[in-house]
Amino acid sequence: MPSGWNDEVSSSQRYDSCTHNPHYENNNFGGAIYPCTCSSMGVMNDKTSSEKWS
């Protein structure tokens, strides 16, 4: 995550043809995974430390 964004993500939105955007609890894609495809972060609200786009 960019500086200042660790544990700050409260929502996510897909972009273009992106089908999912998993959010990870820890740096370097570790810990719990929330396969976000919607505007609600559920249990990962303000807990994302890394994410991927695909």
DAWOTA-V253033 format. One record per helix or strand. SS is the DSSP state (a for helix, b for strand). FROM is the first residue (numbers start at 1). LEN is the number of residues. Records with the same first field share a line. If there is no record, write none. Layout:
SS: FROM-LEN ; FROM-LEN
//
This chain:
b: 21-6 ; 30-7 ; 50-2
a: 27-3 ; 42-3
//
